[in-house]
Amino acid sequence: MAAVLRSGRSFLLPAPVPRGLCPPGCCSGAMQEPPPLAARPESPGPSAAPRAAAGWLGALRFDNRALRSLPLDPSEENVPRQVPGACFSRVRPSPVQSPRLVAMSLPALALLGLEPPAAGALEELEAEAALYFSGNRLLPGAEPAAHCYCGHQFGSFAGQLGDGAAMYLGEVLSPRGERWEIQLKGAGLTPFSRQADGRKVLRSSIREFLCSEAMFHLGIPTTRAGTCVTSDSKVVRDIFYDGNPKNERCTIVLRIASTFIRFGSFEIFKPTDEYTGRKGPSVNRNDIRIQMLNYVISTFYPEIQQAYSDNSVQRNAAFFREVTKRTARMVAEWQCVGFCHGVLNTDNMSIVGLTIDYGPFGFMDRYDPEHICNGSDNAGRYAYNKQPEICKWNLGKLAEALVPELPLEISELILKEEYDAEFERHYLQKMRKKLGLIHLELEDDDKLVSELLETMHLTGGDFTNTFRLLSSFLGNLDPLKLEDFLEKIAMQCASMEELKVAFRPQMDPRQLSMMLMLAQSNPQLFALIGTKANINKELERIEQFSKLQQLTAADLLSKNKRHWKEWLQKYRVRLEKERESVSNADVWNAEHVKIMNSNNPKYILRNYIAQNAIEAAENGDFTEVQYYHSTLLKTLFAKWCFKM
């Protein structure tokens, strides 16, 4: 969780999206059952408690195809260890004391075919959900397992990682024929837990639960969250890494997705890395790589399997091309709502283009292209403006992991030709909608968007609220109305106090002076202990902070209005071109506002909202979480659908 919680005005937007995980034009949540692959016989998995027929949850129909199609670890020793030659290890959820439900997403559970409870039955269903989705009891047909994968973390290969706190329960077939993998996150030790305990706590679980569902309602491809269950079991956590640990409640989230296989799943075959000396646990097991490709493509990309069934290289190329495009569209969607993932390692990149693994994520308040939501990302590798570049880098690592089944010269060409073009196309298409530019696509539109973002940056504009406010600007305002609009947009700009905090120098002047002298006298040594980018950023802070000292609040307001007036003049000219291209201006106005409102969230999950819910829950009050997820979310979703 980000250490700094900023104030804000709003939290989530439910947007019109189809059932499942993805908006139209992306990947479908519905998975057709592919032709059968060579399958290994199923064997009954271990259970946390004797299996018993569930009531409401007894309707779930399991068909655990991943465990039949991919190699299983022959050992069931549930201790941290290397797992060679396998994609999954059987595990046992560790029971918790007095599990109880924090919140439940009935729309997410409906994906599995679970009907909403009848009147008066909710309390009984909540108790059942807490029992089974804590891991204290297993559903008939569930086969708990932990997935083996590797990953590049902050640019360096980390070797074997795997599901250290997550457990695959199985795959549920819905009445519609859709296939959904369900996971428990925080259910205890696995062979991949390393030095950890396999547990998650209330604060991180609430954040994942709320953000998974918020992203879905924003229309962004994402995993879903079905339940959040806490307990009286405790683990020790040092929240701020300051030597002040405390006991926190073990909490488990039920996660739902078509699959949780990721880029790092294919990195288990990586030979010894020349920089870190680490290697994957299944080096030289190309037979398993082939099994994984067969399974992933036939299950989640059946149209590609069907089109290229007689040529594996062409099939694998088409698969990589589609993963590249989905990833580009996903990160374009992030950029358009100001979402920062925070930990874009290859092990946190979904093979089907979903937002996955919510850790130190954050939505921007004030627009800052270099916004960092992860307090441990000191170099800013995963800053907001670097996310598109990093996702492309991660795709490059996936390409390397697919060799020899997909030659690198083919995948590199695909990445070069497809990624940037798909990202820019989708990003600009979305930004045009956010600005209500719905009839014409002009060459200078990307420049208009860039200048808007630059104006936001100069004035410290609130990213979400500024876009939302622009829907009330129709371009034909008289001077008095224009001044009124400028007053409104100026209210979304950063105050003098906020700017002074943002630009306050962070380095001791003596330290900065020494670093500057070192950069001049010994560039090689300087490169080892400091970065030019960090020094330049500090110099910029000093300059901006100095300028702020000379400004009054009235000066700042006047300056901000001037910047916005300049951009609004350009925006007005562009809107006029839109009007001139249609025959009925009134119809255009209505459509323009509708499109803008449907693409500019009124609410996002701001940090302070999540923190309010967490603090209440830690004091035993779950109504804040339930309110933000259920009551307010449903109310806004209903209003949103009515508007559309």
C-alpha positions, 0 to 999 in steps of 0.5 A, spaced: 500 500 500 502 506 498 505 510 504 502 517 502 494 517 502 492 523 498 485 526 499 480 526 494 473 527 492 470 520 489 472 513 488 469 508 483 465 508 477 461 502 474 461 503 467 457 499 462 461 492 461 458 485 459 458 480 463 465 476 465 472 480 465 473 484 459 470 489 455 467 488 448 473 488 443 478 485 448 478 477 450 472 474 452 471 471 459 467 465 456 471 459 454 469 454 449 471 447 451 477 445 446 478 438 443 481 434 448 489 433 449 493 428 452 490 428 459 493 425 465 489 421 470 485 425 475 487 423 482 483 426 488 486 432 491 488 433 499 483 437 503 483 442 509 477 438 512 473 432 510 469 433 504 461 435 505 456 436 500 455 444 500 448 447 500 448 453 495 455 452 493 454 445 492 451 447 485 458 449 483 461 444 477 468 442 477 472 440 471 479 441 473 482 441 466 489 444 468 491 439 472 489 433 467 493 437 462 499 439 465 504 436 469 503 435 477 509 435 482 510 428 484 511 430 491 506 432 496 511 435 501 508 442 502 514 446 504 518 451 501 522 447 495 524 447 488 519 444 484 522 441 477 518 438 472 512 440 474 507 446 473 502 445 479 503 442 486 498 439 490 497 443 497 492 443 503 489 450 505 491 451 512 484 452 516 483 459 520 480 460 526 472 463 526 472 465 519 467 470 517 465 474 511 467 481 510 464 482 503 461 478 497 460 480 490 454 476 488 455 479 480 462 476 480 459 469 483 454 469 478 459 468 473 460 461 476 452 460 476 451 461 483 444 464 483 442 470 488 440 468 495 432 468 496 430 473 501 432 471 508 437 466 506 443 471 506 446 470 513 446 462 512 449 463 505 454 468 508 456 463 513 457 457 508 461 462 503 466 464 509 467 456 511 468 454 504 472 460 501 476 461 507 479 454 506 477 451 512 472 446 508 473 444 501 468 443 496 466 437 492 470 437 486 475 442 488 483 440 487 487 445 491 494 446 487 499 451 487 502 454 480 509 454 479 512 460 475 518 464 475 519 472 473 523 478 472 522 482 478 524 490 477 528 487 471 532 482 474 531 474 473 528 472 480 528 464 479 522 460 481 517 464 484 510 461 484 503 461 488 506 463 495 500 465 497 495 463 492 491 456 491 488 454 485 481 450 487 479 448 480 475 450 474 468 451 475 463 450 469 458 455 469 451 453 466 453 458 460 458 453 458 464 458 461 470 455 464 472 459 470 478 458 475 477 460 482 483 461 487 484 462 494 489 468 496 492 467 503 490 460 504 497 458 507 503 455 505 505 452 499 512 449 496 513 456 493 512 460 499 519 461 500 520 465 507 513 467 508 507 464 511 502 464 505 498 469 508 495 475 507 492 480 511 485 484 512 488 491 509 491 488 503 485 483 501 480 489 502 484 493 497 484 487 492 477 485 493 475 493 492 480 494 486 478 488 482 471 489 482 472 497 481 476 495 475 471 491 472 466 496 472 471 501 469 470 496 463 478 494 464 480 487 463 481 484 470 481 478 474 474 478 479 473 478 486 468 473 489 469 474 497 473 477 502 473 472 508 477 474 515 478 470 521 481 470 528 488 467 526 493 472 526 500 473 523 505 478 524 507 484 519 511 490 519 507 495 515 511 500 514 518 496 515 520 501 521 521 495 526 514 496 529 511 489 527 504 488 529 499 482 529 494 482 523 488 478 521 489 472 516 484 474 510 483 470 504 480 473 497 476 468 492 479 470 486 476 468 479 479 468 472 479 464 466 486 463 468 491 465 472 497 463 468 502 468 466 508 470 462 512 467 468 509 461 467 513 460 461 520 462 464 520 456 468 525 453 463 530 459 463 537 457 463 542 460 468 541 468 467 548 471 466 546 477 471 543 473 477 546 466 476 539 464 477 535 459 473 528 456 472 526 449 475 525 446 469 531 447 464 531 443 458 524 441 459 521 443 452 516 437 452 513 441 458 513 448 454 509 444 448 504 441 453 503 448 456 502 452 449 498 446 447 493 447 453 493 455 453 492 456 446 487 450 445 483 452 452 483 460 451 485 461 444 481 456 441 480 460 434 487 460 433 488 453 435 483 451 430 486 456 424 493 453 425 492 446 427 497 443 422 502 448 423 505 449 430 510 455 429 504 459 425 499 457 431 504 460 436 506 466 432 498 468 432 498 466 439 504 471 441 501 476 436 494 476 440 497 476 447 501 482 444 495 486 442 491 484 448 496 487 453 497 493 449 490 494 449 490 493 457 495 498 459 492 503 454 486 502 458 490 503 465 493 510 462 486 513 460 483 512 467 490 514 471 491 507 474 498 505 476 499 497 477 505 498 481 509 491 480 509 490 473 514 484 473 513 478 468 510 474 474 504 479 474 502 479 467 496 475 465 497 470 459 490 472 457 491 480 457 487 481 464 489 486 470 492 481 475 495 481 482 493 487 485 499 489 490 501 497 491 496 499 486 494 506 486 489 511 481 492 518 480 489 524 483 493 530 481 496 528 474 503 527 474 506 523 468 512 520 473 507 518 479 509 512 483 504 508 487 509 503 489 514 506 495 519 500 494 520 503 487 525 507 488 528 508 481 521 509 478 521 503 473 514 502 474 511 509 474 505 511 470 508 514 464 513 507 464 507 502 464 506 501 456 514 501 455 515 496 461 509 491 458 512 491 452 519 489 455 515 484 459 512 481 452 520 481 450 521 476 456 515 472 454 518 471 447 524 469 449 521 464 454 517 461 448 524 459 444 524 454 440 517 453 439 517 460 437 523 463 434 525 469 437 526 473 430 519 471 429 516 474 435 521 480 435 518 482 429 511 481 431 512 485 437 516 491 433 510 491 428 504 490 433 505 493 440 506 500 439 501 501 433 496 497 437 497 501 444 497 508 440 491 506 436 487 504 442 489 509 447 488 515 442 481 512 440 479 512 448 482 519 448 477 521 443 471 518 446 474 522 453 474 528 449 467 527 445 470 527 439 466 521 435 465 523 428 472 525 425 479 522 426 484 528 425 491 528 425 492 533 430 488 529 435 494 526 439 497 533 439 491 536 442 491 530 448 498 531 449 497 538 450 491 537 455 495 532 459 501 538 459 496 543 462 494 538 467 501 537 469 502 544 469 496 546 473 496 540 478 489 538 475 485 532 478 486 527 472 479 524 474 475 530 475 478 534 470 476 529 464 469 529 467 468 536 468 470 537 460 463 534 458 460 540 460 464 544 456 461 545 449 465 550 446 460 555 444 460 559 451 460 566 451 465 570 455 461 570 462 460 562 461 467 561 459 469 565 466 465 561 470 467 554 467 474 557 468 473 558 475 470 550 476 476 547 472 481 551 477 478 548 483 480 542 480 487 544 480 492 543 485 493 549 491 499 552 493 500 548 499 499 542 495 504 544 490 509 546 495 509 539 498 509 536 491 515 540 489 519 540 496 526 538 495 528 531 497 535 531 498 540 535 503 543 540 499 550 538 501 548 531 498 546 534 492 552 538 491 557 532 492 553 528 487 553 534 482 561 534 483 562 527 483 558 527 476 563 532 474 569 529 477 568 521 476 562 519 472 563 512 472 563 512 480 557 517 480 553 512 475 554 506 480 551 510 486 546 515 483 542 516 477 542 522 472 535 522 472 534 523 479 539 528 480 535 532 474 528 531 477 531 534 484 534 540 480 527 541 477 524 540 484 528 546 487 527 550 481 519 549 481 519 550 489 523 557 488 518 559 483 512 557 488 515 561 494 515 568 489 507 566 487 501 568 491 495 564 491 492 569 486 498 569 482 497 561 481 489 562 480 491 567 474 496 563 471 492 556 472 486 560 468 491 562 463 493 555 461 486 552 461 484 558 457 489 557 452 488 549 451 480 550 451 481 555 445 484 549 441 479 544 444 473 549 442 476 549 435 476 542 434 469 541 437 467 546 431 470 541 426 465 536 429 459 540 429 460 542 422 461 534 420 453 533 422 447 535 420 443 536 427 447 540 432 442 538 438 443 531 436 450 531 436 451 535 443 447 530 446 451 524 443 457 528 445 455 528 452 453 521 453 460 519 450 464 523 454 460 521 461 461 513 459 468 514 458 470 519 464 469 515 470 466 520 475 468 515 481 475 511 482 478 507 488 482 513 491 487 511 496 483 514 502 477 511 500 480 504 501 484 506 507 477 508 510 474 502 509 480 498 512 480 502 518 473 501 519 474 493 518 480 493 522 475 495 528 470 490 526 466 494 522 465 491 515 459 496 513 464 501 510 467 495 505 460 493 504 457 500 502 463 501 497 462 495 494 455 493 494 450 499 496 454 505 492 457 501 487 450 498 485 446 505 485 451 508 481 451 502 476 443 502 476 444 510 474 449 509 469 445 504 465 439 508 465 443 514 462 446 509 457 
